[in-house]
Amino acid sequence: MDFGFGDRVFVSVMTTFGLGFLWLGWLEKYLPIWIVPLIGLFFALLLIIPWYRKFIREKKAEKEELLQMRNGFEKRMES
């Protein structure tokens, strides 16, 4: 089972919230607050970029498949 776009965004947002609550607890001793959203954004990019690449690859394959079907249909109509 593969995570979709919404699942990946949800996990990213929840991770950022979790880091925010950790920052309120004990992480504030070690990190400034503006680092926490950057970590969340980095994590979101790590999750979303592979999904986006797969989405583009599938979209391109679907377009090629439709083009092959159209070419086959045109050849049958010509003969």
GUMI-916407 format. One record per residue: x, y, z of N, C-alpha, C, O in turn; residue number from 0. Coordinates in Angstrom, 3 decimals, always signed. Example, Ala and Ser with C-alpha at 12.3 -4.5 7.8 and 13.67 -1.06 7.14 Angstrom:
BEGIN
<r n_east="+13.190" n_north="-5.690" n_up="+7.800" ca_east="+12.300" ca_north="-4.500" ca_up="+7.800" c_east="+13.200" c_north="-3.300" c_up="+7.800" o_east="+14.236" o_north="-3.319" o_up="+8.465" n="0"/>
<r n_east="+12.850" n_north="-2.250" n_up="+7.080" ca_east="+13.670" ca_north="-1.060" ca_up="+7.140" c_east="+12.900" c_north="+0.030" c_up="+7.870" o_east="+13.409" o_north="+1.138" o_up="+8.039" n="1"/>
This chain:
BEGIN
<r n_east="+0.844" n_north="-1.177" n_up="+0.000" ca_east="+0.000" ca_north="+0.000" ca_up="+0.000" c_east="+0.887" c_north="+1.238" c_up="+0.000" o_east="+1.867" o_north="+1.319" o_up="+0.741" n="0"/>
<r n_east="+0.535" n_north="+2.181" n_up="-0.827" ca_east="+1.332" ca_north="+3.391" ca_up="-0.963" c_east="+0.572" c_north="+4.572" c_up="-0.380" o_east="-0.645" o_north="+4.679" o_up="-0.529" n="1"/>
<r n_east="+1.296" n_north="+5.445" n_up="+0.277" ca_east="+0.674" ca_north="+6.660" ca_up="+0.801" c_east="+0.378" c_north="+7.612" c_up="-0.345" o_east="+1.200" o_north="+7.780" o_up="-1.246" n="2"/>
<r n_east="-0.787" n_north="+8.234" n_up="-0.314" ca_east="-1.136" ca_north="+9.240" ca_up="-1.299" c_east="-0.656" c_north="+10.609" c_up="-0.855" o_east="-0.002" o_north="+10.754" o_up="+0.178" n="3"/>
<r n_east="-0.992" n_north="+11.606" n_up="-1.652" ca_east="-0.559" ca_north="+12.972" ca_up="-1.359" c_east="-1.128" c_north="+13.459" c_up="-0.033" o_east="-0.403" o_north="+14.027" o_up="+0.785" n="4"/>
<r n_east="-2.418" n_north="+13.239" n_up="+0.182" ca_east="-3.056" ca_north="+13.707" ca_up="+1.413" c_east="-2.470" c_north="+13.064" c_up="+2.654" o_east="-2.295" o_north="+13.721" o_up="+3.680" n="5"/>
<r n_east="-2.167" n_north="+11.774" n_up="+2.560" ca_east="-1.547" ca_north="+11.081" ca_up="+3.694" c_east="-0.188" c_north="+11.681" c_up="+4.026" o_east="+0.154" o_north="+11.863" o_up="+5.195" n="6"/>
<r n_east="+0.570" n_north="+11.980" n_up="+3.002" ca_east="+1.908" ca_north="+12.540" ca_up="+3.214" c_east="+1.830" c_north="+13.944" c_up="+3.803" o_east="+2.626" o_north="+14.291" o_up="+4.676" n="7"/>
<r n_east="+0.892" n_north="+14.748" n_up="+3.343" ca_east="+0.725" ca_north="+16.088" ca_up="+3.913" c_east="+0.284" c_north="+15.981" c_up="+5.367" o_east="+0.778" o_north="+16.719" o_up="+6.220" n="8"/>
<r n_east="-0.643" n_north="+15.070" n_up="+5.658" ca_east="-1.120" ca_north="+14.883" ca_up="+7.026" c_east="+0.025" c_north="+14.491" c_up="+7.957" o_east="+0.163" o_north="+15.053" o_up="+9.044" n="9"/>
<r n_east="+0.841" n_north="+13.535" n_up="+7.537" ca_east="+1.972" ca_north="+13.104" ca_up="+8.363" c_east="+2.945" c_north="+14.259" c_up="+8.577" o_east="+3.480" o_north="+14.424" o_up="+9.673" n="10"/>
<r n_east="+3.176" n_north="+15.054" n_up="+7.543" ca_east="+4.085" ca_north="+16.193" ca_up="+7.667" c_east="+3.562" c_north="+17.224" c_up="+8.657" o_east="+4.309" o_north="+17.720" o_up="+9.500" n="11"/>
<r n_east="+2.284" n_north="+17.541" n_up="+8.552" ca_east="+1.695" ca_north="+18.535" ca_up="+9.453" c_east="+1.698" c_north="+18.023" c_up="+10.888" o_east="+2.022" o_north="+18.767" o_up="+11.813" n="12"/>
<r n_east="+1.343" n_north="+16.771" n_up="+11.074" ca_east="+1.330" ca_north="+16.213" ca_up="+12.430" c_east="+2.741" c_north="+16.156" c_up="+13.020" o_east="+2.922" o_north="+16.371" o_up="+14.218" n="13"/>
<r n_east="+3.728" n_north="+15.869" n_up="+12.192" ca_east="+5.114" ca_north="+15.878" ca_up="+12.669" c_east="+5.525" c_north="+17.276" c_up="+13.099" o_east="+6.183" o_north="+17.449" o_up="+14.125" n="14"/>
<r n_east="+5.134" n_north="+18.278" n_up="+12.310" ca_east="+5.464" ca_north="+19.656" ca_up="+12.667" c_east="+4.783" c_north="+20.055" c_up="+13.966" o_east="+5.406" o_north="+20.690" o_up="+14.817" n="15"/>
<r n_east="+3.509" n_north="+19.692" n_up="+14.136" ca_east="+2.822" ca_north="+19.980" ca_up="+15.400" c_east="+3.502" c_north="+19.264" c_up="+16.563" o_east="+3.681" o_north="+19.838" o_up="+17.637" n="16"/>
<r n_east="+3.874" n_north="+18.016" n_up="+16.340" ca_east="+4.556" ca_north="+17.260" ca_up="+17.393" c_east="+5.870" c_north="+17.905" c_up="+17.789" o_east="+6.193" o_north="+18.001" o_up="+18.973" n="17"/>
<r n_east="+6.630" n_north="+18.350" n_up="+16.786" ca_east="+7.877" ca_north="+19.051" ca_up="+17.090" c_east="+7.605" c_north="+20.352" c_up="+17.835" o_east="+8.370" o_north="+20.739" o_up="+18.719" n="18"/>
<r n_east="+6.511" n_north="+21.028" n_up="+17.474" ca_east="+6.146" ca_north="+22.260" ca_up="+18.175" c_east="+5.848" c_north="+22.007" c_up="+19.638" o_east="+6.270" o_north="+22.771" o_up="+20.506" n="19"/>
<r n_east="+5.116" n_north="+20.928" n_up="+19.913" ca_east="+4.823" ca_north="+20.605" ca_up="+21.313" c_east="+6.079" c_north="+20.155" c_up="+22.053" o_east="+6.255" o_north="+20.466" o_up="+23.231" n="20"/>
<r n_east="+6.956" n_north="+19.420" n_up="+21.360" ca_east="+8.229" ca_north="+19.065" ca_up="+21.980" c_east="+9.040" c_north="+20.321" c_up="+22.290" o_east="+9.708" o_north="+20.407" o_up="+23.321" n="21"/>
<r n_east="+8.968" n_north="+21.304" n_up="+21.371" ca_east="+9.697" ca_north="+22.550" ca_up="+21.595" c_east="+9.166" c_north="+23.247" c_up="+22.837" o_east="+9.939" o_north="+23.804" o_up="+23.617" n="22"/>
<r n_east="+7.840" n_north="+23.221" n_up="+23.027" ca_east="+7.268" ca_north="+23.835" ca_up="+24.221" c_east="+7.730" c_north="+23.116" c_up="+25.486" o_east="+7.817" o_north="+23.726" o_up="+26.551" n="23"/>
<r n_east="+8.022" n_north="+21.835" n_up="+25.373" ca_east="+8.445" ca_north="+21.062" ca_up="+26.530" c_east="+9.921" c_north="+21.244" c_up="+26.830" o_east="+10.290" o_north="+22.028" o_up="+27.704" n="24"/>
<r n_east="+10.757" n_north="+20.529" n_up="+26.117" ca_east="+12.179" ca_north="+20.558" ca_up="+26.441" c_east="+13.074" c_north="+20.926" c_up="+25.269" o_east="+14.263" o_north="+21.178" o_up="+25.462" n="25"/>
<r n_east="+12.525" n_north="+20.962" n_up="+24.053" ca_east="+13.349" ca_north="+21.244" ca_up="+22.881" c_east="+13.761" c_north="+22.713" c_up="+22.802" o_east="+14.703" o_north="+23.058" o_up="+22.088" n="26"/>
<r n_east="+13.053" n_north="+23.582" n_up="+23.540" ca_east="+13.376" ca_north="+25.008" ca_up="+23.486" c_east="+14.755" c_north="+25.301" c_up="+24.063" o_east="+15.329" o_north="+26.355" o_up="+23.791" n="27"/>
<r n_east="+15.286" n_north="+24.389" n_up="+24.848" ca_east="+16.632" ca_north="+24.570" ca_up="+25.391" c_east="+17.690" c_north="+24.439" c_up="+24.294" o_east="+18.778" o_north="+25.006" o_up="+24.393" n="28"/>
<r n_east="+17.350" n_north="+23.685" n_up="+23.252" ca_east="+18.344" ca_north="+23.342" ca_up="+22.242" c_east="+18.133" c_north="+24.024" c_up="+20.892" o_east="+19.096" o_north="+24.229" o_up="+20.153" n="29"/>
<r n_east="+16.900" n_north="+24.375" n_up="+20.557" ca_east="+16.604" ca_north="+24.948" ca_up="+19.237" c_east="+15.795" c_north="+26.232" c_up="+19.368" o_east="+14.929" o_north="+26.326" o_up="+20.238" n="30"/>
<r n_east="+16.063" n_north="+27.223" n_up="+18.519" ca_east="+15.149" ca_north="+28.370" ca_up="+18.463" c_east="+13.844" c_north="+27.951" c_up="+17.776" o_east="+13.822" o_north="+26.988" o_up="+17.009" n="31"/>
<r n_east="+12.774" n_north="+28.668" n_up="+18.051" ca_east="+11.446" ca_north="+28.265" ca_up="+17.563" c_east="+11.355" c_north="+28.282" c_up="+16.042" o_east="+10.596" o_north="+27.494" o_up="+15.478" n="32"/>
<r n_east="+12.089" n_north="+29.138" n_up="+15.364" ca_east="+11.960" ca_north="+29.215" ca_up="+13.909" c_east="+12.570" c_north="+27.998" c_up="+13.211" o_east="+12.321" o_north="+27.781" o_up="+12.026" n="33"/>
<r n_east="+13.361" n_north="+27.207" n_up="+13.925" ca_east="+13.933" ca_north="+25.987" ca_up="+13.345" c_east="+12.874" c_north="+24.891" c_up="+13.211" o_east="+12.930" o_north="+24.082" o_up="+12.285" n="34"/>
<r n_east="+11.914" n_north="+24.866" n_up="+14.132" ca_east="+10.911" ca_north="+23.792" ca_up="+14.152" c_east="+10.099" c_north="+23.742" c_up="+12.853" o_east="+9.967" o_north="+22.660" o_up="+12.281" n="35"/>
<r n_east="+9.546" n_north="+24.866" n_up="+12.357" ca_east="+8.825" ca_north="+24.779" ca_up="+11.072" c_east="+9.732" c_north="+24.407" c_up="+9.900" o_east="+9.290" o_north="+23.760" o_up="+8.950" n="36"/>
<r n_east="+10.997" n_north="+24.815" n_up="+9.967" ca_east="+11.921" ca_north="+24.430" ca_up="+8.894" c_east="+12.149" c_north="+22.919" c_up="+8.877" o_east="+12.234" o_north="+22.314" o_up="+7.808" n="37"/>
<r n_east="+12.248" n_north="+22.316" n_up="+10.051" ca_east="+12.382" ca_north="+20.857" ca_up="+10.121" c_east="+11.127" c_north="+20.194" c_up="+9.560" o_east="+11.214" o_north="+19.220" o_up="+8.813" n="38"/>
<r n_east="+9.953" n_north="+20.730" n_up="+9.925" ca_east="+8.700" ca_north="+20.189" ca_up="+9.402" c_east="+8.603" c_north="+20.328" c_up="+7.893" o_east="+8.143" o_north="+19.414" o_up="+7.209" n="39"/>
<r n_east="+9.036" n_north="+21.474" n_up="+7.371" ca_east="+9.012" ca_north="+21.691" ca_up="+5.923" c_east="+9.972" c_north="+20.736" c_up="+5.213" o_east="+9.639" o_north="+20.176" o_up="+4.168" n="40"/>
<r n_east="+11.146" n_north="+20.557" n_up="+5.777" ca_east="+12.115" ca_north="+19.623" ca_up="+5.205" c_east="+11.549" c_north="+18.203" c_up="+5.189" o_east="+11.693" o_north="+17.483" o_up="+4.201" n="41"/>
<r n_east="+10.912" n_north="+17.811" n_up="+6.277" ca_east="+10.299" ca_north="+16.483" ca_up="+6.365" c_east="+9.181" c_north="+16.340" c_up="+5.330" o_east="+9.046" o_north="+15.293" o_up="+4.696" n="42"/>
<r n_east="+8.380" n_north="+17.397" n_up="+5.161" ca_east="+7.306" ca_north="+17.367" ca_up="+4.159" c_east="+7.881" c_north="+17.194" c_up="+2.758" o_east="+7.356" o_north="+16.419" o_up="+1.958" n="43"/>
<r n_east="+8.948" n_north="+17.907" n_up="+2.466" ca_east="+9.568" ca_north="+17.764" ca_up="+1.150" c_east="+10.121" c_north="+16.359" c_up="+0.944" o_east="+10.022" o_north="+15.803" o_up="-0.150" n="44"/>
<r n_east="+10.703" n_north="+15.784" n_up="+1.999" ca_east="+11.193" ca_north="+14.409" ca_up="+1.889" c_east="+10.071" c_north="+13.432" c_up="+1.573" o_east="+10.285" o_north="+12.446" o_up="+0.868" n="45"/>
<r n_east="+8.879" n_north="+13.699" n_up="+2.091" ca_east="+7.753" ca_north="+12.807" ca_up="+1.836" c_east="+7.083" c_north="+13.073" c_up="+0.490" o_east="+6.683" o_north="+12.133" o_up="-0.196" n="46"/>
<r n_east="+6.955" n_north="+14.339" n_up="+0.108" ca_east="+6.144" ca_north="+14.700" ca_up="-1.054" c_east="+6.913" c_north="+14.576" c_up="-2.371" o_east="+6.311" o_north="+14.240" o_up="-3.392" n="47"/>
<r n_east="+8.206" n_north="+14.834" n_up="-2.380" ca_east="+8.963" ca_north="+14.788" ca_up="-3.640" c_east="+8.908" c_north="+13.406" c_up="-4.305" o_east="+8.673" o_north="+13.340" o_up="-5.511" n="48"/>
<r n_east="+9.112" n_north="+12.299" n_up="-3.576" ca_east="+8.993" ca_north="+10.990" ca_up="-4.257" c_east="+7.587" c_north="+10.734" c_up="-4.801" o_east="+7.430" o_north="+10.160" o_up="-5.879" n="49"/>
<r n_east="+6.560" n_north="+11.163" n_up="-4.048" ca_east="+5.189" ca_north="+10.990" ca_up="-4.531" c_east="+5.002" c_north="+11.787" c_up="-5.814" o_east="+4.401" o_north="+11.279" o_up="-6.760" n="50"/>
<r n_east="+5.499" n_north="+13.025" n_up="-5.876" ca_east="+5.326" ca_north="+13.876" ca_up="-7.053" c_east="+6.033" c_north="+13.267" c_up="-8.264" o_east="+5.492" o_north="+13.273" o_up="-9.369" n="51"/>
<r n_east="+7.232" n_north="+12.745" n_up="-8.057" ca_east="+7.951" ca_north="+12.109" ca_up="-9.169" c_east="+7.176" c_north="+10.908" c_up="-9.709" o_east="+7.076" o_north="+10.717" o_up="-10.921" n="52"/>
<r n_east="+6.632" n_north="+10.106" n_up="-8.800" ca_east="+5.840" ca_north="+8.944" ca_up="-9.222" c_east="+4.582" c_north="+9.397" c_up="-9.956" o_east="+4.198" o_north="+8.792" o_up="-10.956" n="53"/>
<r n_east="+3.939" n_north="+10.453" n_up="-9.469" ca_east="+2.735" ca_north="+10.982" ca_up="-10.098" c_east="+3.027" c_north="+11.448" c_up="-11.521" o_east="+2.270" o_north="+11.144" o_up="-12.443" n="54"/>
<r n_east="+4.116" n_north="+12.179" n_up="-11.701" ca_east="+4.485" ca_north="+12.662" ca_up="-13.041" c_east="+4.800" c_north="+11.483" c_up="-13.958" o_east="+4.403" o_north="+11.480" o_up="-15.123" n="55"/>
<r n_east="+5.515" n_north="+10.478" n_up="-13.434" ca_east="+5.857" ca_north="+9.300" ca_up="-14.235" c_east="+4.597" c_north="+8.554" c_up="-14.672" o_east="+4.492" o_north="+8.136" o_up="-15.825" n="56"/>
<r n_east="+3.633" n_north="+8.384" n_up="-13.749" ca_east="+2.382" ca_north="+7.701" ca_up="-14.087" c_east="+1.558" c_north="+8.510" c_up="-15.083" o_east="+0.929" o_north="+7.946" o_up="-15.979" n="57"/>
<r n_east="+1.564" n_north="+9.824" n_up="-14.925" ca_east="+0.814" ca_north="+10.679" ca_up="-15.842" c_east="+1.393" c_north="+10.588" c_up="-17.255" o_east="+0.649" o_north="+10.535" o_up="-18.235" n="58"/>
<r n_east="+2.719" n_north="+10.571" n_up="-17.352" ca_east="+3.368" ca_north="+10.459" ca_up="-18.657" c_east="+3.068" c_north="+9.101" c_up="-19.296" o_east="+2.810" o_north="+9.023" o_up="-20.497" n="59"/>
<r n_east="+3.100" n_north="+8.036" n_up="-18.496" ca_east="+2.798" ca_north="+6.696" ca_up="-19.015" c_east="+1.347" c_north="+6.615" c_up="-19.479" o_east="+1.057" o_north="+5.996" o_up="-20.503" n="60"/>
<r n_east="+0.442" n_north="+7.234" n_up="-18.736" ca_east="-0.969" ca_north="+7.240" ca_up="-19.131" c_east="-1.168" c_north="+7.998" c_up="-20.438" o_east="-1.944" o_north="+7.580" o_up="-21.297" n="61"/>
<r n_east="-0.458" n_north="+9.119" n_up="-20.581" ca_east="-0.560" ca_north="+9.900" ca_up="-21.815" c_east="-0.051" c_north="+9.093" c_up="-23.004" o_east="-0.657" o_north="+9.115" o_up="-24.075" n="62"/>
<r n_east="+1.068" n_north="+8.377" n_up="-22.819" ca_east="+1.601" ca_north="+7.542" ca_up="-23.900" c_east="+0.646" c_north="+6.402" c_up="-24.243" o_east="+0.476" o_north="+6.061" o_up="-25.414" n="63"/>
<r n_east="+0.028" n_north="+5.818" n_up="-23.227" ca_east="-0.930" ca_north="+4.739" ca_up="-23.462" c_east="-2.141" c_north="+5.246" c_up="-24.248" o_east="-2.607" o_north="+4.578" o_up="-25.172" n="64"/>
<r n_east="-2.643" n_north="+6.410" n_up="-23.888" ca_east="-3.773" ca_north="+6.986" ca_up="-24.624" c_east="-3.391" c_north="+7.312" c_up="-26.061" o_east="-4.199" o_north="+7.146" o_up="-26.974" n="65"/>
<r n_east="-2.160" n_north="+7.777" n_up="-26.262" ca_east="-1.691" ca_north="+8.073" ca_up="-27.612" c_east="-1.600" c_north="+6.792" c_up="-28.443" o_east="-1.966" o_north="+6.796" o_up="-29.618" n="66"/>
<r n_east="-1.117" n_north="+5.696" n_up="-27.848" ca_east="-1.063" ca_north="+4.413" ca_up="-28.555" c_east="-2.468" c_north="+3.931" c_up="-28.904" o_east="-2.695" o_north="+3.424" o_up="-30.002" n="67"/>
<r n_east="-3.400" n_north="+4.086" n_up="-27.985" ca_east="-4.779" ca_north="+3.671" ca_up="-28.254" c_east="-5.369" c_north="+4.497" c_up="-29.393" o_east="-6.060" o_north="+3.961" o_up="-30.260" n="68"/>
<r n_east="-5.099" n_north="+5.796" n_up="-29.391" ca_east="-5.629" ca_north="+6.661" ca_up="-30.444" c_east="-5.022" c_north="+6.298" c_up="-31.794" o_east="-5.724" o_north="+6.247" o_up="-32.804" n="69"/>
<r n_east="-3.708" n_north="+6.044" n_up="-31.806" ca_east="-3.055" ca_north="+5.660" ca_up="-33.062" c_east="-3.602" c_north="+4.332" c_up="-33.576" o_east="-3.808" o_north="+4.171" o_up="-34.778" n="70"/>
<r n_east="-3.837" n_north="+3.384" n_up="-32.680" ca_east="-4.421" ca_north="+2.102" ca_up="-33.083" c_east="-5.823" c_north="+2.278" c_up="-33.633" o_east="-6.192" o_north="+1.624" o_up="-34.608" n="71"/>
<r n_east="-6.609" n_north="+3.155" n_up="-33.020" ca_east="-7.967" ca_north="+3.423" ca_up="-33.490" c_east="-7.939" c_north="+4.066" c_up="-34.870" o_east="-8.738" o_north="+3.715" o_up="-35.737" n="72"/>
<r n_east="-7.011" n_north="+5.013" n_up="-35.076" ca_east="-6.913" ca_north="+5.674" ca_up="-36.380" c_east="-6.497" c_north="+4.683" c_up="-37.469" o_east="-6.994" o_north="+4.755" o_up="-38.593" n="73"/>
<r n_east="-5.587" n_north="+3.757" n_up="-37.141" ca_east="-5.159" ca_north="+2.759" ca_up="-38.128" c_east="-6.310" c_north="+1.836" c_up="-38.507" o_east="-6.454" o_north="+1.470" o_up="-39.673" n="74"/>
<r n_east="-7.130" n_north="+1.458" n_up="-37.530" ca_east="-8.279" ca_north="+0.593" ca_up="-37.828" c_east="-9.309" c_north="+1.333" c_up="-38.676" o_east="-9.953" o_north="+0.731" o_up="-39.535" n="75"/>
<r n_east="-9.464" n_north="+2.616" n_up="-38.443" ca_east="-10.442" ca_north="+3.387" ca_up="-39.213" c_east="-9.968" c_north="+3.585" c_up="-40.651" o_east="-10.788" o_north="+3.668" o_up="-41.565" n="76"/>
<r n_east="-8.639" n_north="+3.660" n_up="-40.863" ca_east="-8.111" ca_north="+3.842" ca_up="-42.215" c_east="-8.283" c_north="+2.576" c_up="-43.050" o_east="-8.547" o_north="+2.661" o_up="-44.249" n="77"/>
<r n_east="-8.138" n_north="+1.422" n_up="-42.444" ca_east="-8.197" ca_north="+0.185" ca_up="-43.233" c_east="-9.595" c_north="-0.371" c_up="-43.338" o_east="-9.801" o_north="-1.407" o_up="-43.970" n="78"/>
